[in-house]
Amino acid sequence: MKERILETADRLFYLRGIRAVGVDTVAAEIGISKRTLYNHFPSKNELIRAYLERRFTKAPASDKPPVDQILGTFDRLERGFASKGFRGCPFVNAVAELGAEDRAVKKIAIAFKESRRLWFRDLLLRLDVADPEGLATQLTLLVDGSIAQDLVRDDPSMARAAKQAATVLLANAGVEVGGSDAETKS
């Protein structure tokens, strides 16, 4: 039951918004009482935290070369942007809806964003770039910027534009990008 509640809350919170969806709506969608929902999640705040923790996934391990993994991020974004239900980053959405003063939500959002930045940094360390910290931050900004642009424009090609910018940043850092699998798929 707990997983059914989380699956339903995840879908509703992401598609309709956290503030717009009450626990009554989640319970009704599943066909359970609010009491049953509260037995698993004592408050809406607990349900929100569980929703965000469920969305917090680490990038899967890969044997692909680091440059292919980095540029492949933008290919995955483009596919996500093209999907019917794409509504942006659930962590940014949560902070935007609930405000930065919701410390628990902000803490989870920061942890997620930092985990993605560190993933880039670790790949960049393998590529032996001069400033892996700075370049990881720049790549993260390209990801977030392309998400924002897609939401405003409803244009999946924003990920392709971000990938092109990432390619320039990597090349400027001395990374060979011309022959990578990720680059030739575009």
N, C-alpha and C positions, 0 to 999 in steps of 0.2 A: 504493500500500500504506500509506503514511504516513497518508493521509486515512482509509482504512478502519480503521486502528488507532485514530485519534483519535475517529472516529464511535462505535466500539464502546466505547472507554474512557469517552467522554462519557455514553453511555446507561447503562452499568453503574455508573460512579461516582455519577451523579446519582440513579439509582433505588435502588441497593443501599448506597451509601456508599463512600468512598475506602478506608477501612481494611478493609472487608469484601471488597473486590475486589482480588485479587492479579494480577500480570502473567500468571501461569499461566492464570487465568480469562479475561483479555482475549485472550490468544493462542489458547486453546482455542475461544473463541466465534467467532473469525475462521477458525480452522483453519490456523494457522501455528505455527511453533516459537517458543519463547521467544527463541531466538537471532535470528530474523528481527525480532521485536519490538525486541530490544535493539540491532539494527543501526540502527533508526530513532530509538529513544529509549533512550539508554545506561543509564537508571535509572528506577525508578518515580517518583522525584521529578521527573525531566524530563517524564515522561508527565503527571503531575499539573499541573505548570506549563503544559504545552501545552494540557491540558484547560481550565484556568481562562482562559488567554489566548484560547482559542477561544470561550469563553462571554462574554468581555469585548466587548460590542458597544455602540457609541454609539447614542444615540437618533437615529432617522432625521430628516433635515431635513423641515420641514413648512411649508406656507404658511398653515396655520390660525392664527387669533389665539392669542397666548400663553396666555390663560386657558383656551381650549379644549384646548390641548396639555397644560397642567398637569392639568386635571380629567380629561382623557382617559386619563391615566396610571392612574387608579383604575378606569376602565372596562376597560382592558387587564388590570389585575390581577384584576379579578373574573372575566373570561373565563379567565385562567390558573388561578385557584383552582378553577374548575369543571372543569378538564380532569383526566382520570383520573390522569395521571402527575405532577401537581404535588407537589414535595417541598421547596418553599421556595427560598431564595436559595442558589445553588451556592457563592457566596463565603463567606457566613456558615456554611454547612454545612462547608466545607473548614476554616475556622478553628476551628469547634467540634470537628471530628473530629481535626485534626492539632495543635491547640494553638497558642496565640499565639506560642510560641517558634519555630515554623516561619516564619522571617523572610520567605522567598520567597513563601509562600502569603499571609501577612499583608500583605505589600507589594502584591500583586496585588489582594487584597480591598479594601484601603484605597483604592487607585487607582480601582477600580471604583465604590465608594461615593462617593468624592469627585467622580468624573466625573458621576454622577447629580445630586449636590448642585449642582455648577456648572451643569448643564443647567437646573435649576430657577432658579438665580440669574440666568442669562442671560435667561431668559424674564421673570423679575421685573424686571430692569433695563429691559426693553422696556415694562413696565407702569408704570415710574417709581414703584415703591413706596419708602417711606422707608428700610426696612432689608432690602434684598434678601438679604443674607448670612444674617441671622437667620431670615427667613421661609423661605429655601431649606432651611436646616437643619430647621426644623419640618416642612416638607412631606416631607423625606426620612425623618424619624422616623415620620410617618404611614404612609408606604409600608412601612417595615420593621416597624412595629407591626401593620399589617394582615396582613402576611405571617405574622408569628408567631401572631397570633390565628387566622388560617385554619388553620394547621398544628395548633394545639391543638384547635380547635373543629370543623374540617372544615366551615367555613361561609363560602362565597364572599361572603356579604353583608357580611363584615368590610371588604371593599374599598369597598362603598357607604357604610358608616359613616365610613370614613376620608375618602372624597370629601366627605361632608357636613361633616366637620371642616375639610377644606381649603377648602371654600366659605366657611365662617365666617371662617377666617384671612384669606382673600383679601379678603372684604368688609370686615373690620376694618382691612385695610391700604389701603382706599379703592378697591379694584378692583371694577368693575362685573361681576357674575357672573350676574345673573338672566337675561339674554338669550342666554347663550353656548350654542353647539351642544352642548357636552359636558354642560351642566347640564340641558338639555331632554331629553336621551336617557335620563335616569335614571327 
